[in-house]
Amino acid sequence: MDDKTTGWIITIASILGIIIYFYLIFISPWSSLTIEISAFLAVGAILLIIGWIGYTLATTPPPTPLEDFNLETDEDTEN
């Protein structure tokens, strides 16, 4: 499948998603449940990203200081 076809599929799927979400929020009898689930998923996604950033900061070793690198220039290697 080429990129153009994939792009059209994504566009059509997003428009259908908007239509379905509109129905669930404004027309269906489950509007309050839909809003509650949407809010939970939005807040959960944000907190998941914040947790992932915290985990990455906690488990990544600190960078090596610059003075520990052996920096050689072209002039040093020619001699």
HTML snippet that shows the backbone in 3Dmol.js (N, CA, C, O; Angstrom):
<script src="https://3Dmol.org/build/3Dmol-min.js"></script>
<div id="view" style="width:600px;height:400px;position:relative"></div>
<script>
const pdb = `
ATOM      1  N   MET A   1       0.847  -1.170   0.000  1.00  0.00           N
ATOM      2  CA  MET A   1       0.000   0.000   0.000  1.00  0.00           C
ATOM      3  C   MET A   1       0.898   1.241   0.000  1.00  0.00           C
ATOM      4  O   MET A   1       1.836   1.336   0.792  1.00  0.00           O
ATOM      5  N   ASP A   2       0.605   2.180  -0.887  1.00  0.00           N
ATOM      6  CA  ASP A   2       1.452   3.369  -0.974  1.00  0.00           C
ATOM      7  C   ASP A   2       1.021   4.423   0.045  1.00  0.00           C
ATOM      8  O   ASP A   2      -0.001   4.279   0.717  1.00  0.00           O
ATOM      9  N   ASP A   3       1.815   5.472   0.142  1.00  0.00           N
ATOM     10  CA  ASP A   3       1.578   6.508   1.147  1.00  0.00           C
ATOM     11  C   ASP A   3       0.273   7.260   0.917  1.00  0.00           C
ATOM     12  O   ASP A   3      -0.405   7.646   1.870  1.00  0.00           O
ATOM     13  N   LYS A   4      -0.075   7.467  -0.345  1.00  0.00           N
ATOM     14  CA  LYS A   4      -1.289   8.206  -0.652  1.00  0.00           C
ATOM     15  C   LYS A   4      -2.524   7.439  -0.175  1.00  0.00           C
ATOM     16  O   LYS A   4      -3.438   8.026   0.405  1.00  0.00           O
ATOM     17  N   THR A   5      -2.548   6.139  -0.419  1.00  0.00           N
ATOM     18  CA  THR A   5      -3.669   5.311   0.031  1.00  0.00           C
ATOM     19  C   THR A   5      -3.743   5.295   1.553  1.00  0.00           C
ATOM     20  O   THR A   5      -4.826   5.408   2.127  1.00  0.00           O
ATOM     21  N   THR A   6      -2.613   5.156   2.193  1.00  0.00           N
ATOM     22  CA  THR A   6      -2.576   5.174   3.655  1.00  0.00           C
ATOM     23  C   THR A   6      -3.082   6.509   4.191  1.00  0.00           C
ATOM     24  O   THR A   6      -3.823   6.546   5.173  1.00  0.00           O
ATOM     25  N   GLY A   7      -2.690   7.588   3.557  1.00  0.00           N
ATOM     26  CA  GLY A   7      -3.150   8.909   3.969  1.00  0.00           C
ATOM     27  C   GLY A   7      -4.655   9.057   3.851  1.00  0.00           C
ATOM     28  O   GLY A   7      -5.295   9.622   4.738  1.00  0.00           O
ATOM     29  N   TRP A   8      -5.235   8.548   2.748  1.00  0.00           N
ATOM     30  CA  TRP A   8      -6.686   8.632   2.583  1.00  0.00           C
ATOM     31  C   TRP A   8      -7.418   7.757   3.596  1.00  0.00           C
ATOM     32  O   TRP A   8      -8.476   8.140   4.095  1.00  0.00           O
ATOM     33  N   ILE A   9      -6.869   6.601   3.898  1.00  0.00           N
ATOM     34  CA  ILE A   9      -7.493   5.727   4.906  1.00  0.00           C
ATOM     35  C   ILE A   9      -7.490   6.411   6.272  1.00  0.00           C
ATOM     36  O   ILE A   9      -8.497   6.382   6.980  1.00  0.00           O
ATOM     37  N   ILE A  10      -6.378   7.018   6.641  1.00  0.00           N
ATOM     38  CA  ILE A  10      -6.290   7.720   7.917  1.00  0.00           C
ATOM     39  C   ILE A  10      -7.257   8.898   7.953  1.00  0.00           C
ATOM     40  O   ILE A  10      -7.904   9.136   8.973  1.00  0.00           O
ATOM     41  N   THR A  11      -7.364   9.644   6.841  1.00  0.00           N
ATOM     42  CA  THR A  11      -8.276  10.786   6.783  1.00  0.00           C
ATOM     43  C   THR A  11      -9.723  10.346   6.947  1.00  0.00           C
ATOM     44  O   THR A  11     -10.466  10.941   7.727  1.00  0.00           O
ATOM     45  N   ILE A  12     -10.131   9.313   6.221  1.00  0.00           N
ATOM     46  CA  ILE A  12     -11.505   8.817   6.302  1.00  0.00           C
ATOM     47  C   ILE A  12     -11.795   8.246   7.695  1.00  0.00           C
ATOM     48  O   ILE A  12     -12.875   8.464   8.245  1.00  0.00           O
ATOM     49  N   ALA A  13     -10.833   7.519   8.259  1.00  0.00           N
ATOM     50  CA  ALA A  13     -11.023   6.957   9.597  1.00  0.00           C
ATOM     51  C   ALA A  13     -11.171   8.063  10.644  1.00  0.00           C
ATOM     52  O   ALA A  13     -11.975   7.936  11.568  1.00  0.00           O
ATOM     53  N   SER A  14     -10.408   9.138  10.507  1.00  0.00           N
ATOM     54  CA  SER A  14     -10.520  10.224  11.482  1.00  0.00           C
ATOM     55  C   SER A  14     -11.848  10.958  11.341  1.00  0.00           C
ATOM     56  O   SER A  14     -12.428  11.362  12.348  1.00  0.00           O
ATOM     57  N   ILE A  15     -12.343  11.141  10.125  1.00  0.00           N
ATOM     58  CA  ILE A  15     -13.651  11.776   9.933  1.00  0.00           C
ATOM     59  C   ILE A  15     -14.757  10.890  10.504  1.00  0.00           C
ATOM     60  O   ILE A  15     -15.669  11.392  11.160  1.00  0.00           O
ATOM     61  N   LEU A  16     -14.689   9.584  10.263  1.00  0.00           N
ATOM     62  CA  LEU A  16     -15.662   8.670  10.858  1.00  0.00           C
ATOM     63  C   LEU A  16     -15.580   8.686  12.383  1.00  0.00           C
ATOM     64  O   LEU A  16     -16.606   8.621  13.059  1.00  0.00           O
ATOM     65  N   GLY A  17     -14.383   8.772  12.919  1.00  0.00           N
ATOM     66  CA  GLY A  17     -14.211   8.861  14.365  1.00  0.00           C
ATOM     67  C   GLY A  17     -14.844  10.112  14.937  1.00  0.00           C
ATOM     68  O   GLY A  17     -15.444  10.069  16.011  1.00  0.00           O
ATOM     69  N   ILE A  18     -14.718  11.232  14.231  1.00  0.00           N
ATOM     70  CA  ILE A  18     -15.344  12.478  14.675  1.00  0.00           C
ATOM     71  C   ILE A  18     -16.870  12.342  14.664  1.00  0.00           C
ATOM     72  O   ILE A  18     -17.542  12.787  15.595  1.00  0.00           O
ATOM     73  N   ILE A  19     -17.405  11.736  13.623  1.00  0.00           N
ATOM     74  CA  ILE A  19     -18.857  11.553  13.514  1.00  0.00           C
ATOM     75  C   ILE A  19     -19.371  10.648  14.638  1.00  0.00           C
ATOM     76  O   ILE A  19     -20.390  10.943  15.263  1.00  0.00           O
ATOM     77  N   ILE A  20     -18.670   9.563  14.883  1.00  0.00           N
ATOM     78  CA  ILE A  20     -19.081   8.635  15.950  1.00  0.00           C
ATOM     79  C   ILE A  20     -18.979   9.308  17.311  1.00  0.00           C
ATOM     80  O   ILE A  20     -19.866   9.151  18.150  1.00  0.00           O
ATOM     81  N   TYR A  21     -17.910  10.052  17.533  1.00  0.00           N
ATOM     82  CA  TYR A  21     -17.737  10.747  18.812  1.00  0.00           C
ATOM     83  C   TYR A  21     -18.828  11.806  18.996  1.00  0.00           C
ATOM     84  O   TYR A  21     -19.362  11.959  20.095  1.00  0.00           O
ATOM     85  N   PHE A  22     -19.162  12.537  17.929  1.00  0.00           N
ATOM     86  CA  PHE A  22     -20.252  13.509  17.990  1.00  0.00           C
ATOM     87  C   PHE A  22     -21.555  12.828  18.394  1.00  0.00           C
ATOM     88  O   PHE A  22     -22.292  13.329  19.243  1.00  0.00           O
ATOM     89  N   TYR A  23     -21.829  11.688  17.780  1.00  0.00           N
ATOM     90  CA  TYR A  23     -23.045  10.944  18.128  1.00  0.00           C
ATOM     91  C   TYR A  23     -23.029  10.536  19.601  1.00  0.00           C
ATOM     92  O   TYR A  23     -24.017  10.707  20.314  1.00  0.00           O
ATOM     93  N   LEU A  24     -21.909  10.003  20.041  1.00  0.00           N
ATOM     94  CA  LEU A  24     -21.820   9.533  21.436  1.00  0.00           C
ATOM     95  C   LEU A  24     -21.947  10.671  22.440  1.00  0.00           C
ATOM     96  O   LEU A  24     -22.499  10.471  23.522  1.00  0.00           O
ATOM     97  N   ILE A  25     -21.453  11.851  22.111  1.00  0.00           N
ATOM     98  CA  ILE A  25     -21.492  12.973  23.045  1.00  0.00           C
ATOM     99  C   ILE A  25     -22.855  13.670  23.050  1.00  0.00           C
ATOM    100  O   ILE A  25     -23.386  13.972  24.119  1.00  0.00           O
ATOM    101  N   PHE A  26     -23.425  13.927  21.876  1.00  0.00           N
ATOM    102  CA  PHE A  26     -24.593  14.797  21.806  1.00  0.00           C
ATOM    103  C   PHE A  26     -25.927  14.083  21.571  1.00  0.00           C
ATOM    104  O   PHE A  26     -26.970  14.656  21.885  1.00  0.00           O
ATOM    105  N   ILE A  27     -25.940  12.868  21.036  1.00  0.00           N
ATOM    106  CA  ILE A  27     -27.195  12.230  20.657  1.00  0.00           C
ATOM    107  C   ILE A  27     -27.494  10.992  21.501  1.00  0.00           C
ATOM    108  O   ILE A  27     -28.641  10.767  21.888  1.00  0.00           O
ATOM    109  N   SER A  28     -26.485  10.202  21.783  1.00  0.00           N
ATOM    110  CA  SER A  28     -26.716   8.920  22.448  1.00  0.00           C
ATOM    111  C   SER A  28     -27.066   9.097  23.929  1.00  0.00           C
ATOM    112  O   SER A  28     -26.774  10.136  24.520  1.00  0.00           O
ATOM    113  N   PRO A  29     -27.684   8.091  24.513  1.00  0.00           N
ATOM    114  CA  PRO A  29     -27.971   8.154  25.947  1.00  0.00           C
ATOM    115  C   PRO A  29     -26.733   7.933  26.820  1.00  0.00           C
ATOM    116  O   PRO A  29     -26.808   8.077  28.040  1.00  0.00           O
ATOM    117  N   TRP A  30     -25.604   7.589  26.215  1.00  0.00           N
ATOM    118  CA  TRP A  30     -24.375   7.329  26.973  1.00  0.00           C
ATOM    119  C   TRP A  30     -23.437   8.526  26.972  1.00  0.00           C
ATOM    120  O   TRP A  30     -22.226   8.355  27.117  1.00  0.00           O
ATOM    121  N   SER A  31     -23.969   9.739  26.811  1.00  0.00           N
ATOM    122  CA  SER A  31     -23.096  10.909  26.676  1.00  0.00           C
ATOM    123  C   SER A  31     -22.259  11.160  27.933  1.00  0.00           C
ATOM    124  O   SER A  31     -21.076  11.482  27.825  1.00  0.00           O
ATOM    125  N   SER A  32     -22.846  11.019  29.107  1.00  0.00           N
ATOM    126  CA  SER A  32     -22.058  11.276  30.322  1.00  0.00           C
ATOM    127  C   SER A  32     -20.956  10.231  30.491  1.00  0.00           C
ATOM    128  O   SER A  32     -19.845  10.559  30.906  1.00  0.00           O
ATOM    129  N   LEU A  33     -21.260   8.983  30.171  1.00  0.00           N
ATOM    130  CA  LEU A  33     -20.241   7.934  30.251  1.00  0.00           C
ATOM    131  C   LEU A  33     -19.134   8.183  29.224  1.00  0.00           C
ATOM    132  O   LEU A  33     -17.956   7.967  29.511  1.00  0.00           O
ATOM    133  N   THR A  34     -19.513   8.633  28.039  1.00  0.00           N
ATOM    134  CA  THR A  34     -18.520   8.936  26.995  1.00  0.00           C
ATOM    135  C   THR A  34     -17.597  10.062  27.439  1.00  0.00           C
ATOM    136  O   THR A  34     -16.385   9.995  27.231  1.00  0.00           O
ATOM    137  N   ILE A  35     -18.164  11.088  28.045  1.00  0.00           N
ATOM    138  CA  ILE A  35     -17.341  12.210  28.525  1.00  0.00           C
ATOM    139  C   ILE A  35     -16.419  11.749  29.649  1.00  0.00           C
ATOM    140  O   ILE A  35     -15.253  12.140  29.693  1.00  0.00           O
ATOM    141  N   GLU A  36     -16.929  10.929  30.548  1.00  0.00           N
ATOM    142  CA  GLU A  36     -16.094  10.435  31.650  1.00  0.00           C
ATOM    143  C   GLU A  36     -14.944   9.583  31.135  1.00  0.00           C
ATOM    144  O   GLU A  36     -13.809   9.728  31.588  1.00  0.00           O
ATOM    145  N   ILE A  37     -15.233   8.699  30.196  1.00  0.00           N
ATOM    146  CA  ILE A  37     -14.177   7.841  29.635  1.00  0.00           C
ATOM    147  C   ILE A  37     -13.158   8.682  28.877  1.00  0.00           C
ATOM    148  O   ILE A  37     -11.955   8.451  28.994  1.00  0.00           O
ATOM    149  N   SER A  38     -13.634   9.664  28.096  1.00  0.00           N
ATOM    150  CA  SER A  38     -12.722  10.539  27.343  1.00  0.00           C
ATOM    151  C   SER A  38     -11.809  11.314  28.268  1.00  0.00           C
ATOM    152  O   SER A  38     -10.606  11.410  28.024  1.00  0.00           O
ATOM    153  N   ALA A  39     -12.374  11.867  29.330  1.00  0.00           N
ATOM    154  CA  ALA A  39     -11.556  12.625  30.287  1.00  0.00           C
ATOM    155  C   ALA A  39     -10.547  11.713  30.968  1.00  0.00           C
ATOM    156  O   ALA A  39      -9.388  12.091  31.144  1.00  0.00           O
ATOM    157  N   PHE A  40     -10.974  10.521  31.348  1.00  0.00           N
ATOM    158  CA  PHE A  40     -10.054   9.575  31.985  1.00  0.00           C
ATOM    159  C   PHE A  40      -8.906   9.208  31.054  1.00  0.00           C
ATOM    160  O   PHE A  40      -7.750   9.175  31.476  1.00  0.00           O
ATOM    161  N   LEU A  41      -9.219   8.932  29.782  1.00  0.00           N
ATOM    162  CA  LEU A  41      -8.166   8.566  28.828  1.00  0.00           C
ATOM    163  C   LEU A  41      -7.210   9.728  28.561  1.00  0.00           C
ATOM    164  O   LEU A  41      -6.004   9.519  28.429  1.00  0.00           O
ATOM    165  N   ALA A  42      -7.741  10.950  28.481  1.00  0.00           N
ATOM    166  CA  ALA A  42      -6.879  12.113  28.240  1.00  0.00           C
ATOM    167  C   ALA A  42      -5.934  12.345  29.418  1.00  0.00           C
ATOM    168  O   ALA A  42      -4.731  12.524  29.228  1.00  0.00           O
ATOM    169  N   VAL A  43      -6.476  12.342  30.626  1.00  0.00           N
ATOM    170  CA  VAL A  43      -5.641  12.551  31.814  1.00  0.00           C
ATOM    171  C   VAL A  43      -4.673  11.382  31.989  1.00  0.00           C
ATOM    172  O   VAL A  43      -3.510  11.585  32.337  1.00  0.00           O
ATOM    173  N   GLY A  44      -5.147  10.168  31.750  1.00  0.00           N
ATOM    174  CA  GLY A  44      -4.274   8.996  31.849  1.00  0.00           C
ATOM    175  C   GLY A  44      -3.120   9.047  30.867  1.00  0.00           C
ATOM    176  O   GLY A  44      -1.997   8.681  31.213  1.00  0.00           O
ATOM    177  N   ALA A  45      -3.384   9.502  29.631  1.00  0.00           N
ATOM    178  CA  ALA A  45      -2.318   9.604  28.633  1.00  0.00           C
ATOM    179  C   ALA A  45      -1.270  10.631  29.055  1.00  0.00           C
ATOM    180  O   ALA A  45      -0.070  10.392  28.919  1.00  0.00           O
ATOM    181  N   ILE A  46      -1.724  11.770  29.566  1.00  0.00           N
ATOM    182  CA  ILE A  46      -0.781  12.795  30.017  1.00  0.00           C
ATOM    183  C   ILE A  46       0.056  12.284  31.192  1.00  0.00           C
ATOM    184  O   ILE A  46       1.271  12.476  31.218  1.00  0.00           O
ATOM    185  N   LEU A  47      -0.586  11.640  32.153  1.00  0.00           N
ATOM    186  CA  LEU A  47       0.156  11.117  33.301  1.00  0.00           C
ATOM    187  C   LEU A  47       1.099   9.990  32.900  1.00  0.00           C
ATOM    188  O   LEU A  47       2.175   9.850  33.482  1.00  0.00           O
ATOM    189  N   LEU A  48       0.711   9.187  31.916  1.00  0.00           N
ATOM    190  CA  LEU A  48       1.591   8.134  31.417  1.00  0.00           C
ATOM    191  C   LEU A  48       2.842   8.731  30.781  1.00  0.00           C
ATOM    192  O   LEU A  48       3.946   8.233  31.002  1.00  0.00           O
ATOM    193  N   ILE A  49       2.680   9.781  30.004  1.00  0.00           N
ATOM    194  CA  ILE A  49       3.833  10.447  29.391  1.00  0.00           C
ATOM    195  C   ILE A  49       4.734  11.055  30.467  1.00  0.00           C
ATOM    196  O   ILE A  49       5.957  10.941  30.382  1.00  0.00           O
ATOM    197  N   ILE A  50       4.148  11.695  31.472  1.00  0.00           N
ATOM    198  CA  ILE A  50       4.939  12.262  32.566  1.00  0.00           C
ATOM    199  C   ILE A  50       5.681  11.151  33.317  1.00  0.00           C
ATOM    200  O   ILE A  50       6.848  11.316  33.674  1.00  0.00           O
ATOM    201  N   GLY A  51       5.014  10.030  33.556  1.00  0.00           N
ATOM    202  CA  GLY A  51       5.668   8.903  34.212  1.00  0.00           C
ATOM    203  C   GLY A  51       6.811   8.338  33.394  1.00  0.00           C
ATOM    204  O   GLY A  51       7.852   7.972  33.941  1.00  0.00           O
ATOM    205  N   TRP A  52       6.621   8.266  32.076  1.00  0.00           N
ATOM    206  CA  TRP A  52       7.674   7.766  31.191  1.00  0.00           C
ATOM    207  C   TRP A  52       8.883   8.702  31.226  1.00  0.00           C
ATOM    208  O   TRP A  52      10.024   8.239  31.245  1.00  0.00           O
ATOM    209  N   ILE A  53       8.643  10.004  31.234  1.00  0.00           N
ATOM    210  CA  ILE A  53       9.747  10.961  31.325  1.00  0.00           C
ATOM    211  C   ILE A  53      10.479  10.794  32.657  1.00  0.00           C
ATOM    212  O   ILE A  53      11.709  10.804  32.697  1.00  0.00           O
ATOM    213  N   GLY A  54       9.725  10.640  33.742  1.00  0.00           N
ATOM    214  CA  GLY A  54      10.352  10.443  35.050  1.00  0.00           C
ATOM    215  C   GLY A  54      11.161   9.167  35.110  1.00  0.00           C
ATOM    216  O   GLY A  54      12.268   9.161  35.648  1.00  0.00           O
ATOM    217  N   TYR A  55      10.622   8.077  34.562  1.00  0.00           N
ATOM    218  CA  TYR A  55      11.351   6.812  34.544  1.00  0.00           C
ATOM    219  C   TYR A  55      12.631   6.939  33.732  1.00  0.00           C
ATOM    220  O   TYR A  55      13.680   6.433  34.131  1.00  0.00           O
ATOM    221  N   THR A  56      12.544   7.613  32.595  1.00  0.00           N
ATOM    222  CA  THR A  56      13.731   7.791  31.750  1.00  0.00           C
ATOM    223  C   THR A  56      14.788   8.607  32.478  1.00  0.00           C
ATOM    224  O   THR A  56      15.973   8.276  32.429  1.00  0.00           O
ATOM    225  N   LEU A  57      14.367   9.676  33.154  1.00  0.00           N
ATOM    226  CA  LEU A  57      15.333  10.484  33.917  1.00  0.00           C
ATOM    227  C   LEU A  57      15.951   9.685  35.065  1.00  0.00           C
ATOM    228  O   LEU A  57      17.132   9.849  35.373  1.00  0.00           O
ATOM    229  N   ALA A  58      15.162   8.829  35.692  1.00  0.00           N
ATOM    230  CA  ALA A  58      15.650   8.074  36.844  1.00  0.00           C
ATOM    231  C   ALA A  58      16.591   6.943  36.448  1.00  0.00           C
ATOM    232  O   ALA A  58      17.480   6.589  37.223  1.00  0.00           O
ATOM    233  N   THR A  59      16.417   6.369  35.264  1.00  0.00           N
ATOM    234  CA  THR A  59      17.202   5.190  34.896  1.00  0.00           C
ATOM    235  C   THR A  59      18.326   5.465  33.900  1.00  0.00           C
ATOM    236  O   THR A  59      19.130   4.573  33.631  1.00  0.00           O
ATOM    237  N   THR A  60      18.403   6.661  33.353  1.00  0.00           N
ATOM    238  CA  THR A  60      19.463   6.977  32.395  1.00  0.00           C
ATOM    239  C   THR A  60      20.701   7.426  33.156  1.00  0.00           C
ATOM    240  O   THR A  60      20.611   8.308  34.010  1.00  0.00           O
ATOM    241  N   PRO A  61      21.858   6.833  32.861  1.00  0.00           N
ATOM    242  CA  PRO A  61      23.075   7.268  33.562  1.00  0.00           C
ATOM    243  C   PRO A  61      23.447   8.696  33.145  1.00  0.00           C
ATOM    244  O   PRO A  61      23.133   9.126  32.035  1.00  0.00           O
ATOM    245  N   PRO A  62      24.109   9.411  34.030  1.00  0.00           N
ATOM    246  CA  PRO A  62      24.492  10.789  33.684  1.00  0.00           C
ATOM    247  C   PRO A  62      25.512  10.789  32.549  1.00  0.00           C
ATOM    248  O   PRO A  62      26.263   9.827  32.396  1.00  0.00           O
ATOM    249  N   PRO A  63      25.547  11.841  31.765  1.00  0.00           N
ATOM    250  CA  PRO A  63      26.517  11.901  30.664  1.00  0.00           C
ATOM    251  C   PRO A  63      27.938  12.029  31.182  1.00  0.00           C
ATOM    252  O   PRO A  63      28.165  12.545  32.276  1.00  0.00           O
ATOM    253  N   THR A  64      28.888  11.557  30.394  1.00  0.00           N
ATOM    254  CA  THR A  64      30.300  11.659  30.748  1.00  0.00           C
ATOM    255  C   THR A  64      30.727  13.120  30.632  1.00  0.00           C
ATOM    256  O   THR A  64      30.413  13.772  29.636  1.00  0.00           O
ATOM    257  N   PRO A  65      31.431  13.643  31.621  1.00  0.00           N
ATOM    258  CA  PRO A  65      31.894  15.040  31.536  1.00  0.00           C
ATOM    259  C   PRO A  65      32.796  15.240  30.322  1.00  0.00           C
ATOM    260  O   PRO A  65      33.491  14.313  29.906  1.00  0.00           O
ATOM    261  N   LEU A  66      32.789  16.427  29.762  1.00  0.00           N
ATOM    262  CA  LEU A  66      33.553  16.701  28.542  1.00  0.00           C
ATOM    263  C   LEU A  66      35.054  16.580  28.749  1.00  0.00           C
ATOM    264  O   LEU A  66      35.766  16.209  27.815  1.00  0.00           O
ATOM    265  N   GLU A  67      35.556  16.878  29.937  1.00  0.00           N
ATOM    266  CA  GLU A  67      37.004  16.813  30.132  1.00  0.00           C
ATOM    267  C   GLU A  67      37.530  15.382  30.113  1.00  0.00           C
ATOM    268  O   GLU A  67      38.737  15.178  29.986  1.00  0.00           O
ATOM    269  N   ASP A  68      36.650  14.385  30.236  1.00  0.00           N
ATOM    270  CA  ASP A  68      37.090  12.994  30.184  1.00  0.00           C
ATOM    271  C   ASP A  68      37.263  12.483  28.756  1.00  0.00           C
ATOM    272  O   ASP A  68      37.859  11.427  28.548  1.00  0.00           O
ATOM    273  N   PHE A  69      36.755  13.211  27.780  1.00  0.00           N
ATOM    274  CA  PHE A  69      36.915  12.788  26.393  1.00  0.00           C
ATOM    275  C   PHE A  69      38.333  13.074  25.922  1.00  0.00           C
ATOM    276  O   PHE A  69      38.942  14.070  26.314  1.00  0.00           O
ATOM    277  N   ASN A  70      38.855  12.181  25.069  1.00  0.00           N
ATOM    278  CA  ASN A  70      40.166  12.374  24.474  1.00  0.00           C
ATOM    279  C   ASN A  70      39.952  13.059  23.132  1.00  0.00           C
ATOM    280  O   ASN A  70      39.702  12.399  22.123  1.00  0.00           O
ATOM    281  N   LEU A  71      40.053  14.393  23.126  1.00  0.00           N
ATOM    282  CA  LEU A  71      39.806  15.154  21.909  1.00  0.00           C
ATOM    283  C   LEU A  71      41.127  15.392  21.211  1.00  0.00           C
ATOM    284  O   LEU A  71      41.992  16.109  21.714  1.00  0.00           O
ATOM    285  N   GLU A  72      41.273  14.780  20.044  1.00  0.00           N
ATOM    286  CA  GLU A  72      42.467  14.983  19.249  1.00  0.00           C
ATOM    287  C   GLU A  72      42.098  15.777  18.001  1.00  0.00           C
ATOM    288  O   GLU A  72      41.073  15.519  17.369  1.00  0.00           O
ATOM    289  N   THR A  73      42.934  16.736  17.657  1.00  0.00           N
ATOM    290  CA  THR A  73      42.708  17.502  16.443  1.00  0.00           C
ATOM    291  C   THR A  73      43.548  16.917  15.333  1.00  0.00           C
ATOM    292  O   THR A  73      44.379  16.039  15.567  1.00  0.00           O
ATOM    293  N   ASP A  74      43.335  17.400  14.134  1.00  0.00           N
ATOM    294  CA  ASP A  74      44.126  16.935  13.000  1.00  0.00           C
ATOM    295  C   ASP A  74      45.591  17.283  13.163  1.00  0.00           C
ATOM    296  O   ASP A  74      46.457  16.547  12.690  1.00  0.00           O
ATOM    297  N   GLU A  75      45.884  18.391  13.825  1.00  0.00           N
ATOM    298  CA  GLU A  75      47.283  18.796  14.040  1.00  0.00           C
ATOM    299  C   GLU A  75      47.988  17.809  14.960  1.00  0.00           C
ATOM    300  O   GLU A  75      49.176  17.546  14.773  1.00  0.00           O
ATOM    301  N   ASP A  76      47.284  17.251  15.956  1.00  0.00           N
ATOM    302  CA  ASP A  76      47.903  16.309  16.873  1.00  0.00           C
ATOM    303  C   ASP A  76      48.238  14.993  16.181  1.00  0.00           C
ATOM    304  O   ASP A  76      49.253  14.372  16.498  1.00  0.00           O
ATOM    305  N   THR A  77      47.422  14.568  15.263  1.00  0.00           N
ATOM    306  CA  THR A  77      47.657  13.277  14.606  1.00  0.00           C
ATOM    307  C   THR A  77      48.720  13.364  13.536  1.00  0.00           C
ATOM    308  O   THR A  77      49.312  12.343  13.186  1.00  0.00           O
ATOM    309  N   GLU A  78      48.993  14.577  12.989  1.00  0.00           N
ATOM    310  CA  GLU A  78      49.999  14.721  11.945  1.00  0.00           C
ATOM    311  C   GLU A  78      51.405  14.656  12.517  1.00  0.00           C
ATOM    312  O   GLU A  78      52.323  14.275  11.791  1.00  0.00           O
ATOM    313  N   ASN A  79      51.620  15.000  13.752  1.00  0.00           N
ATOM    314  CA  ASN A  79      52.954  15.046  14.344  1.00  0.00           C
ATOM    315  C   ASN A  79      53.446  13.694  14.742  1.00  0.00           C
ATOM    316  O   ASN A  79      54.558  13.569  15.257  1.00  0.00           O
TER     317      ASN A  79
END
`;
const viewer = $3Dmol.createViewer("view");
viewer.addModel(pdb, "pdb");
viewer.setStyle({}, {cartoon: {color: "spectrum"}});
viewer.zoomTo();
viewer.render();
</script>
